[in-house]
Structure formats: C-alpha cells, structure tokens
Amino acid sequence: MSLKISVELTFSPLMDDFEEPIQQFIKKLRASALTVKENPLSTQVYGDYDQVMDLINTEMKFALSNVDCGLMYMKIVKTDRSDYEPDF
C-alpha cells in the first residue's frame, strides 16, 4: 500500500545573502521525479511517503549544512493535494 503525502517546506537561512541557498534548495527538489510546486512563501512536495521523506531528508541536510544558521519549517498532510484548486 502506498501512503501519499503533501509536504510544505519553508527554508529561512538567517544571513544577509539568503537567496542563493533557498534557490539551490528548490532547484534540487525540482530535479527529483516528484511533483514540486512553489509560491513566494513555501515549496510543496507531493508523492509517496518514503520517496518524499527520503528526498527531504537528503536535501534538508544539504541545505542546512551550507548555512551558518537557518530554520526549516515543515508541514505534512496525509494525502496528495497536488491537484488542489481554491473554490472561492
């Protein structure tokens, strides 16, 4: 049985030159075979639990290891919400 999830990530490097680490993090997520969407405040990754969490584990560690100090916020929903469309 495949467990589908949706994960929302916000990476906040605590440094003056914060844009490059964020862009690098998003580009590495995009390079995966998973569905990845961005908005100005966060990045969402959708797919099978094990695949999503493996990717996030690897890329969060890489992103955080490349900044002196940073925050990573994560929300997980137990369903694939990649096709969500607002109805208002």
Rosetta blueprint (number, residue, H / E / L):
1 M L
2 S L
3 L L
4 K E
5 I E
6 S E
7 V E
8 E E
9 L E
10 T E
11 F E
12 S E
13 P E
14 L L
15 M L
16 D L
17 D L
18 F L
19 E H
20 E H
21 P H
22 I H
23 Q H
24 Q H
25 F H
26 I H
27 K H
28 K H
29 L H
30 R H
31 A L
32 S L
33 A L
34 L L
35 T E
36 V E
37 K E
38 E E
39 N L
40 P L
41 L L
42 S L
43 T E
44 Q E
45 V E
46 Y E
47 G E
48 D E
49 Y H
50 D H
51 Q H
52 V H
53 M H
54 D H
55 L H
56 I H
57 N H
58 T H
59 E H
60 M H
61 K H
62 F H
63 A H
64 L H
65 S H
66 N L
67 V L
68 D L
69 C L
70 G E
71 L E
72 M E
73 Y E
74 M E
75 K E
76 I E
77 V E
78 K L
79 T L
80 D L
81 R L
82 S L
83 D L
84 Y L
85 E L
86 P L
87 D L
88 F L
